[in-house]
Amino acid sequence: MDAEPIADPSPTPPLQGPPPQGILSKIFLNDNGIRGGWRLLIYAALVAGLGFGGGIVLQQFIRPTRGVFSLGSSFAYEVFCFTVVFGAALIMAQIEGRSPGAYGLPLSGAFGKLFWQGCLIGLVEISVLVGLIAVFGGYSFGDVALHRKEMLRWGILWAVFFVFVALFEEFSFRGYTQFTLADIGFWPAGISFSMLFWRFHLSNPGDGIGFWLVALWLSLIFGRVRLSSQDENAKGIGFWPSAILLSLLFGRVHLSNPGESWVGALGVVMIGLIFAFALRRTGSLWLVVGWHASFDFGETFLYSVPNSGLVFEGHLSNASLHGAKWLTGGTVGPEGSVFSFLTMGILAFAIHVLFPAKKPEPAQP
């Protein structure tokens, strides 16, 4: 894949100070300011603090019943979570002296052309995917389950809900963290992510920890070799190793969903990489926010099938999936179908064609 200098998230503040002097300065600072690892720790502390304090306030107004899905409570939770991760990034932007838009969600592009293009891509993807499953006898639409007024109400509710789901998940995995992780060194990134995956393993010993660790370190080694051949002065792991690490984490988090499978989790990893590719080519998360939201909307409401192993109320029809798991995805839903990998591959090529890499400007004589 081509490297596009215009979309490179490696942090470079507008004004660089002198090289750090003294032991403590060298530990906490580099030529660009605060080291990437410390910035991520500060960001994580801000997220934890805002989440804890805001969560206490939120619980005074919303008290969901454990084990019972409530769209209202879930909606408030998604809005709150996005507010926390984005609010922490706004504080970091002030600390780092950057525009908040550098982290992937520029206000100038909010719900603009890229967002609606993403919505179209997501709807086309889920429609083609479900259509392929139906052609091979694995999907039936069933009877319409909602009356007109209810249909409109649920349609609007799910559309808005999934926009906030997409905002939260995309910014969490491909926003500030993607931007800053690219500036972290090889060993800090490898050790911290190994510890994170091990922490997940302790709560689910059957998660295949060996696979996640091998994939993690191979991606770091690949990135180290690639960057070394391009830039001897490169200090961070770079865009693609950080994108791979976060996509692996994205898949591992989804593996915890009830009904999720290994195939579905690997599909989440792949779509995470494709979303990172779209970020790389467009320089913005607005395309993938629309893409993510409309795909989830199509699964849950339009085609009324499981979404990453979860089945929700308020779906358009009494649809059913039937047949082999490789075809339908089983309890995972269409994301676990073999055709999902086909549609994702086609869309990756489409992104390559629709958003070509920008050629670097020639050096001034």
C-alpha positions as CSV (number, residue, x, y, z in Angstrom):
1,M,0.0,0.0,0.0
2,D,1.3,3.5,-0.8
3,A,2.4,5.9,1.8
4,E,0.7,9.3,1.6
5,P,2.6,12.0,3.3
6,I,-0.4,14.3,3.5
7,A,-2.3,11.8,5.7
8,D,0.7,10.8,7.8
9,P,-0.5,10.9,11.4
10,S,3.1,11.0,12.9
11,P,2.8,13.9,15.3
12,T,4.9,16.9,14.5
13,P,3.9,20.0,16.5
14,P,4.0,23.4,14.7
15,L,6.9,24.6,16.8
16,Q,9.7,22.2,17.8
17,G,11.7,23.1,20.9
18,P,15.4,22.4,21.5
19,P,16.6,18.8,22.1
20,P,15.8,17.7,25.7
21,Q,18.6,18.1,28.2
22,G,19.1,16.0,31.4
23,I,18.0,12.5,32.3
24,L,14.4,13.3,33.2
25,S,13.9,15.5,30.1
26,K,15.2,12.7,27.9
27,I,12.8,10.2,29.6
28,F,9.7,12.3,29.1
29,L,10.6,14.4,26.1
30,N,12.0,14.1,22.6
31,D,12.6,16.6,19.8
32,N,8.8,16.8,19.2
33,G,7.8,17.5,22.8
34,I,6.2,14.9,25.1
35,R,7.0,11.3,24.0
36,G,4.2,9.4,22.4
37,G,4.0,6.8,25.2
38,W,3.5,9.4,27.9
39,R,0.9,11.2,25.8
40,L,-1.0,8.0,25.5
41,L,-0.8,7.5,29.3
42,I,-2.0,11.0,29.9
43,Y,-4.8,10.5,27.4
44,A,-5.8,7.2,29.1
45,A,-5.8,8.9,32.5
46,L,-8.0,11.6,31.2
47,V,-10.4,9.0,29.7
48,A,-10.5,7.1,33.0
49,G,-11.0,10.3,35.0
50,L,-13.8,11.7,32.8
51,G,-15.4,8.3,32.5
52,F,-15.4,7.7,36.2
53,G,-16.7,11.1,37.1
54,G,-19.2,11.3,34.3
55,G,-20.3,7.8,35.0
56,I,-21.3,8.6,38.5
57,V,-23.4,11.5,37.3
58,L,-24.9,9.4,34.5
59,Q,-26.0,6.7,36.9
60,Q,-28.1,9.2,38.8
61,F,-30.3,9.5,35.7
62,I,-30.1,6.1,34.0
63,R,-30.3,2.8,35.8
64,P,-30.4,0.0,33.3
65,T,-31.6,-3.4,34.3
66,R,-28.7,-5.9,34.2
67,G,-29.1,-8.4,31.4
68,V,-32.0,-6.5,29.7
69,F,-31.3,-4.5,26.6
70,S,-32.7,-0.9,26.6
71,L,-32.1,1.2,23.5
72,G,-32.5,4.4,25.6
73,S,-29.8,3.3,28.1
74,S,-27.5,2.0,25.3
75,F,-27.9,5.2,23.4
76,A,-27.0,7.3,26.4
77,Y,-24.0,5.1,27.0
78,E,-22.7,5.4,23.5
79,V,-23.1,9.2,23.5
80,F,-21.4,9.4,26.9
81,C,-18.5,7.1,25.8
82,F,-17.9,9.2,22.6
83,T,-18.0,12.4,24.6
84,V,-15.4,11.0,27.0
85,V,-12.9,9.8,24.4
86,F,-13.3,12.9,22.2
87,G,-13.3,15.3,25.2
88,A,-10.0,13.8,26.4
89,A,-8.6,14.3,22.9
90,L,-9.7,18.0,23.0
91,I,-7.7,18.4,26.2
92,M,-4.7,16.7,24.6
93,A,-5.0,19.0,21.6
94,Q,-4.5,21.9,23.9
95,I,-1.5,20.3,25.6
96,E,0.1,19.3,22.3
97,G,-0.7,22.6,20.5
98,R,-2.6,20.9,17.7
99,S,-6.0,21.3,16.0
100,P,-8.4,18.6,17.3
101,G,-9.1,17.8,13.7
102,A,-5.6,16.3,13.4
103,Y,-7.0,13.2,15.3
104,G,-9.3,12.3,12.4
105,L,-12.6,14.2,13.0
106,P,-12.2,17.7,11.7
107,L,-15.2,19.8,12.4
108,S,-15.1,21.2,8.8
109,G,-15.9,17.7,7.5
110,A,-18.6,16.8,10.1
111,F,-21.4,14.9,8.3
112,G,-20.2,16.2,5.0
113,K,-19.5,14.6,1.7
114,L,-17.2,11.9,3.0
115,F,-19.7,10.9,5.7
116,W,-22.5,10.4,3.2
117,Q,-20.2,8.5,0.8
118,G,-19.4,6.2,3.7
119,C,-23.1,5.7,4.4
120,L,-23.6,4.6,0.8
121,I,-20.6,2.3,0.9
122,G,-21.9,0.6,4.1
123,L,-25.4,0.1,2.7
124,V,-24.0,-1.3,-0.6
125,E,-21.7,-3.7,1.3
126,I,-24.3,-5.1,3.6
127,S,-26.9,-5.4,0.8
128,V,-24.4,-7.3,-1.5
129,L,-23.4,-9.5,1.4
130,V,-26.9,-10.4,2.4
131,G,-27.8,-10.8,-1.3
132,L,-25.1,-13.3,-1.8
133,I,-26.1,-15.3,1.2
134,A,-29.7,-15.2,-0.1
135,V,-28.7,-16.4,-3.5
136,F,-27.2,-19.5,-2.0
137,G,-30.3,-20.1,0.1
138,G,-29.1,-18.8,3.5
139,Y,-31.3,-15.8,4.1
140,S,-35.1,-15.2,4.2
141,F,-36.5,-11.7,4.7
142,G,-39.7,-13.0,6.4
143,D,-42.7,-11.0,7.3
144,V,-42.6,-7.3,8.1
145,A,-42.5,-7.0,11.8
146,L,-43.3,-3.3,12.3
147,H,-46.3,-1.0,11.4
148,R,-45.6,2.2,9.5
149,K,-45.3,4.5,12.4
150,E,-43.2,2.0,14.4
151,M,-41.1,1.4,11.3
152,L,-40.2,5.1,11.0
153,R,-39.6,5.5,14.7
154,W,-37.2,2.5,14.9
155,G,-35.5,3.4,11.7
156,I,-34.6,6.8,13.0
157,L,-33.6,5.5,16.4
158,W,-31.3,2.9,15.0
159,A,-29.8,5.3,12.5
160,V,-28.9,7.9,15.1
161,F,-27.8,5.2,17.6
162,F,-25.3,3.6,15.2
163,V,-23.9,7.0,14.2
164,F,-22.8,7.3,17.8
165,V,-21.6,3.7,18.0
166,A,-19.4,4.4,14.9
167,L,-18.2,7.7,16.3
168,F,-17.2,6.1,19.6
169,E,-15.6,2.9,18.1
170,E,-13.8,4.6,15.2
171,F,-12.4,7.4,17.4
172,S,-11.4,5.0,20.1
173,F,-9.4,2.7,17.7
174,R,-8.5,5.0,14.9
175,G,-8.6,8.5,16.3
176,Y,-6.2,9.8,19.0
177,T,-4.8,6.4,19.7
178,Q,-3.9,5.7,16.1
179,F,-2.4,9.2,15.7
180,T,-0.2,8.9,18.8
181,L,0.7,5.2,18.8
182,A,2.5,5.7,15.5
183,D,5.0,7.8,17.4
184,I,5.8,5.2,20.1
185,G,8.9,3.1,20.0
186,F,9.1,-0.6,19.1
187,W,9.6,-2.0,22.6
188,P,7.1,0.2,24.5
189,A,4.4,-0.6,22.0
190,G,5.2,-4.4,22.0
191,I,5.3,-4.7,25.7
192,S,2.3,-2.6,26.5
193,F,0.1,-4.3,23.9
194,S,1.3,-7.8,25.0
195,M,0.3,-6.9,28.6
196,L,-3.1,-5.7,27.3
197,F,-3.8,-8.8,25.4
198,W,-2.7,-10.9,28.3
199,R,-5.2,-9.0,30.5
200,F,-7.9,-10.0,28.1
201,H,-6.7,-13.6,28.2
202,L,-7.0,-13.8,32.0
203,S,-10.8,-13.1,31.6
204,N,-11.1,-15.6,28.7
205,P,-8.5,-18.3,28.7
206,G,-9.8,-19.8,25.5
207,D,-9.1,-16.7,23.4
208,G,-6.1,-18.1,21.6
209,I,-3.5,-15.8,23.2
210,G,-0.7,-17.3,21.2
211,F,-2.3,-16.1,17.9
212,W,-2.8,-12.5,19.1
213,L,0.8,-12.3,20.5
214,V,2.4,-13.7,17.4
215,A,0.4,-11.4,15.1
216,L,1.3,-8.4,17.3
217,W,5.0,-9.0,17.3
218,L,5.2,-9.9,13.6
219,S,3.4,-6.7,12.7
220,L,5.9,-4.7,14.8
221,I,8.9,-6.5,13.3
222,F,7.6,-6.0,9.8
223,G,7.1,-2.3,10.5
224,R,10.6,-2.0,12.1
225,V,12.2,-3.5,9.0
226,R,10.1,-1.3,6.6
227,L,10.8,1.9,8.4
228,S,14.5,1.2,8.8
229,S,14.8,0.7,5.0
230,Q,13.0,4.1,4.4
231,D,14.2,6.3,7.2
232,E,17.1,5.6,9.4
233,N,16.0,8.4,11.8
234,A,12.4,7.0,12.3
235,K,11.8,6.7,16.1
236,G,8.1,5.5,16.2
237,I,6.6,2.3,14.9
238,G,4.7,4.2,12.1
239,F,1.2,4.2,10.8
240,W,0.7,0.7,9.6
241,P,2.1,-1.2,12.6
242,S,0.0,0.9,14.9
243,A,-3.1,0.3,12.6
244,I,-2.5,-3.4,12.8
245,L,-2.1,-3.4,16.6
246,L,-5.3,-1.5,17.0
247,S,-7.2,-3.6,14.5
248,L,-6.0,-6.7,16.4
249,L,-7.3,-5.1,19.6
250,F,-10.6,-4.2,17.8
251,G,-11.1,-7.9,16.8
252,R,-10.2,-9.1,20.3
253,V,-12.7,-6.8,21.9
254,H,-15.4,-8.0,19.6
255,L,-14.5,-11.6,20.4
256,S,-16.0,-11.0,23.9
257,N,-19.5,-10.4,22.4
258,P,-22.0,-13.2,23.0
259,G,-22.4,-15.3,19.9
260,E,-19.1,-14.0,18.3
261,S,-16.7,-16.5,16.7
262,W,-13.1,-16.6,15.6
263,V,-14.2,-16.0,12.0
264,G,-16.2,-13.0,12.9
265,A,-13.4,-11.6,15.0
266,L,-10.9,-12.0,12.1
267,G,-13.4,-10.2,9.9
268,V,-13.4,-7.4,12.4
269,V,-9.6,-7.3,12.3
270,M,-9.8,-7.1,8.5
271,I,-12.4,-4.4,8.4
272,G,-10.3,-2.4,10.9
273,L,-7.4,-2.5,8.5
274,I,-9.6,-1.4,5.7
275,F,-10.9,1.4,7.8
276,A,-7.3,2.4,8.6
277,F,-6.6,2.3,4.8
278,A,-9.5,4.6,4.2
279,L,-8.2,7.0,6.9
280,R,-4.8,6.9,5.3
281,R,-6.2,7.8,1.9
282,T,-8.7,10.5,3.0
283,G,-7.0,11.9,6.1
284,S,-10.3,11.8,7.9
285,L,-12.5,9.4,9.9
286,W,-15.7,10.8,8.5
287,L,-15.9,8.3,5.6
288,V,-15.5,5.2,7.9
289,V,-17.9,6.7,10.5
290,G,-20.7,6.8,7.8
291,W,-19.6,3.4,6.5
292,H,-19.5,1.7,10.0
293,A,-22.9,3.3,11.0
294,S,-24.8,2.3,7.8
295,F,-23.4,-1.2,7.8
296,D,-24.6,-1.8,11.4
297,F,-27.9,-0.1,10.6
298,G,-28.4,-2.4,7.6
299,E,-27.6,-5.5,9.6
300,T,-29.7,-4.7,12.6
301,F,-32.7,-2.9,11.1
302,L,-33.0,-3.3,7.3
303,Y,-32.1,-7.0,7.1
304,S,-32.8,-7.9,10.7
305,V,-29.9,-10.2,11.2
306,P,-27.4,-10.6,14.1
307,N,-24.8,-7.9,14.4
308,S,-21.4,-9.2,15.6
309,G,-23.2,-11.9,17.5
310,L,-25.9,-9.6,19.0
311,V,-29.6,-9.6,18.2
312,F,-31.6,-6.5,18.9
313,E,-35.3,-5.6,19.1
314,G,-37.0,-3.1,16.7
315,H,-35.9,-4.9,13.5
316,L,-37.8,-4.4,10.2
317,S,-38.7,-8.0,9.6
318,N,-38.8,-11.5,11.0
319,A,-35.8,-12.5,8.9
320,S,-33.9,-15.7,9.4
321,L,-30.5,-17.2,8.5
322,H,-30.4,-20.9,7.7
323,G,-27.7,-23.1,6.3
324,A,-24.0,-23.8,6.9
325,K,-22.1,-21.4,9.1
326,W,-19.5,-20.7,6.4
327,L,-22.4,-19.2,4.3
328,T,-24.6,-17.4,6.9
329,G,-22.0,-16.7,9.7
330,G,-24.1,-18.6,12.2
331,T,-24.7,-16.7,15.4
332,V,-22.3,-14.1,14.4
333,G,-24.4,-12.9,11.5
334,P,-23.3,-12.0,7.9
335,E,-20.0,-10.7,9.3
336,G,-19.0,-14.3,9.9
337,S,-19.8,-15.4,6.3
338,V,-17.1,-16.3,3.9
339,F,-18.7,-13.8,1.5
340,S,-17.8,-11.0,4.1
341,F,-14.2,-11.4,3.2
342,L,-15.0,-11.2,-0.5
343,T,-16.9,-7.9,-0.1
344,M,-14.3,-6.4,2.1
345,G,-11.6,-7.2,-0.4
346,I,-13.6,-5.6,-3.2
347,L,-14.2,-2.5,-1.1
348,A,-10.5,-2.2,-0.2
349,F,-9.8,-2.1,-3.9
350,A,-12.6,0.4,-4.4
351,I,-11.0,2.7,-1.8
352,H,-7.7,2.4,-3.6
353,V,-9.3,3.5,-6.9
354,L,-11.7,6.2,-5.5
355,F,-9.2,7.8,-3.2
356,P,-5.8,7.5,-4.9
357,A,-2.6,8.1,-3.0
358,K,-1.3,11.6,-3.2
359,K,2.1,11.9,-4.7
360,P,4.7,13.7,-2.6
361,E,5.7,17.1,-3.7
362,P,9.1,17.3,-5.4
363,A,11.9,18.7,-3.2
364,Q,12.7,22.4,-3.7
365,P,16.1,22.9,-5.4
